[in-house]
Amino acid sequence: MRSVRARAALGATLVVALALAAAGFAVLLVLRANLTDQAGLQAEVAAREVAGQLALGVPYDRLETGDEEDHPVQVTDEDGRVVAVSKDLEAISGTGTDRVTRAPAPTPSPTAEDGDDDDDDDGTDGPDPARGEVSTDDPDFANGTATVDGDRADYRFASVEATNAAGLTLTVHAGAPLAAEQRAVGSVRGAMLTGLPVVLLVVAGVTWLVTRRALRPVEGIRREMAAITASEDLSRRVPEPGSHDEVARLARTTNETLTALEASVERQRRFVADASHELRSPIASLRTQLEVGAAHPELLDVTGAVADTVRLQAVAADLLLLARLDAGERPGTALLELGALVREEVSQRTGDRIPVTVSVPEEAGGLEVTGSRTQLARVVGNLLDNAERHARSAVAVAVRAEGGGVAVEVTDDGDGVAEAERERIFERFVRLDDARTRDEGGAGLGLALARDVAVRHGGRLTVTGAGERGARFTLWLPDAR
């Protein structure tokens, strides 16, 4: 039962079995009720025929009861005594009395000849005093048995009341055989019991085959995923069936996941390689300077060693922050006034070659955001470092409310960023000017780190042109409200 096909086949078979059983039971009930009603109607007709004879004054021993086997008849009086029965009726049940012999000394029934003429003395027509009447009420029905000429069978009995000319109320019990109903119900029940296993076998087999065919692409996907896991080759893809069902969508989603995973692993590998390359240079330079200083103290370049150490520290800090961001570190929930943060960050920059112009509106109520103060200060610092590196004579930062959030714009009057490169500069370890030295150009992590922080704070970081020349970096963060 660990197979999906087996569970699906068993589930479908059980559901169909329950449905067929319920439907078959309902069909048998309806069939039996209809046939029983038909038998009751036949019994009622037979009972009313005999009741009509009694109302006309036919003597008990001259009643025409028809075929005894088809319609056994029993007539009782008001006291429940049997006054007439069908010929050859030997036993009966279900009519209220089991007796099949007439009560002794019954009062003779008057006949039509004993009455007066239909015409009254005044010559007008009037009711026949020698006639009784048959009740028009619905008859009572009951099931019972009757033994006629030695044969015992089940019957549906109808009881009809009739009043003879003497005013005596008689009850006629006439039966109709239930053999046809029993045969029909038995035949249908037998057919159902015979056909149900066949139908269930067909349902189980079809469900097994259909499920097997439907799950065949899933097995192909599983085998390919197992092969990819074993080979660690993320360039492989699972087969996509030509259908447009859930399995095809699963295959496409799996391939999209593999593509994203391959890109992530490749980016990680490239990141590790670039990080190793970026760290190798300052470490090697610092080691060389220290080795030279150890052998020749007079040749020790303390300033260069300090610069390499600072550069190494900055690269390591950027790498650690990127690693935390990649690990899913969430920003804080502290309430920050972005204008004050920008002023504080600019005030701490004492070594800039170009003074930074700050433009922050006086009202600070609409400039609040939530997040990590350290990370957002790092973003502003990286944007200002980038502007200082490329500006010719002017660097400006402005804070304003924009579109349900707060925007920080950092502009410079440098050469700007070509439109084709405005997304690539946010990739890690990307430096557009390959001729620029590492010390001047940085490690290529500042803008990548700034965008990652902005995205994780629910914002965005974009770059556009600033007039005829220069670049404008815009950091947008959602308002704290």
Stockholm file with secondary structure:
# STOCKHOLM 1.0

chainA/1-481         MRSVRARAALGATLVVALALAAAGFAVLLVLRANLTDQAGLQAEVAAREVAGQLALGVPYDRLETGDEEDHPVQVTDEDGRVVAVSKDLEAISGTGTDRVTRAPAPTPSPTAEDGDDDDDDDGTDGPDPARGEVSTDDPDFANGTATVDGDRADYRFASVEATNAAGLTLTVHAGAPLAAEQRAVGSVRGAMLTGLPVVLLVVAGVTWLVTRRALRPVEGIRREMAAITASEDLSRRVPEPGSHDEVARLARTTNETLTALEASVERQRRFVADASHELRSPIASLRTQLEVGAAHPELLDVTGAVADTVRLQAVAADLLLLARLDAGERPGTALLELGALVREEVSQRTGDRIPVTVSVPEEAGGLEVTGSRTQLARVVGNLLDNAERHARSAVAVAVRAEGGGVAVEVTDDGDGVAEAERERIFERFVRLDDARTRDEGGAGLGLALARDVAVRHGGRLTVTGAGERGARFTLWLPDAR
#=GR chainA/1-481 SS CCSHHHHHHHHHHHHHHHHHHHHHHHHHHHHHHHHHHHHHHHHHHHHHHHHHHHHTTCCGGGCCCCCTTTSCEEEECTTSCEEEECTTEEEEESSSCCCCSCCSSCCCCCCGGGSCCSBCTTSCBCCCTTCCEECCSCCEEEEEEEEETTEEEEEEEEEEEEECTTSCEEEEEEEEECHHHHHHHHHHHHHHHHHHHHHHHHHHHHHHHHHHHHHHHHHHHHHHHHHHHHHTCTTCCCCCCSSCSHHHHHHHHHHHHHHHHHHHHHHHHHHHHHHHHHHHHHHHHHHHHHHHHHHCGGGCCHHHHHHHHHHHHHHHHHHHHHHHHHTTCCCCCEEEEHHHHHHHHHHTCCSCSSCEEEECCSCCGGGEEEECHHHHHHHHHHHHHHHHHHCSSCEEEEEEEETTEEEEEEEECSSCCCGGGTTGGGSTTCCSCTTSCHHHHCCSCHHHHHHHHHHHTTCEEEEEECTTSSEEEEEEEECCC
#=GC SS_cons         CCSHHHHHHHHHHHHHHHHHHHHHHHHHHHHHHHHHHHHHHHHHHHHHHHHHHHHTTCCGGGCCCCCTTTSCEEEECTTSCEEEECTTEEEEESSSCCCCSCCSSCCCCCCGGGSCCSBCTTSCBCCCTTCCEECCSCCEEEEEEEEETTEEEEEEEEEEEEECTTSCEEEEEEEEECHHHHHHHHHHHHHHHHHHHHHHHHHHHHHHHHHHHHHHHHHHHHHHHHHHHHHTCTTCCCCCCSSCSHHHHHHHHHHHHHHHHHHHHHHHHHHHHHHHHHHHHHHHHHHHHHHHHHHCGGGCCHHHHHHHHHHHHHHHHHHHHHHHHHTTCCCCCEEEEHHHHHHHHHHTCCSCSSCEEEECCSCCGGGEEEECHHHHHHHHHHHHHHHHHHCSSCEEEEEEEETTEEEEEEEECSSCCCGGGTTGGGSTTCCSCTTSCHHHHCCSCHHHHHHHHHHHTTCEEEEEECTTSSEEEEEEEECCC
//
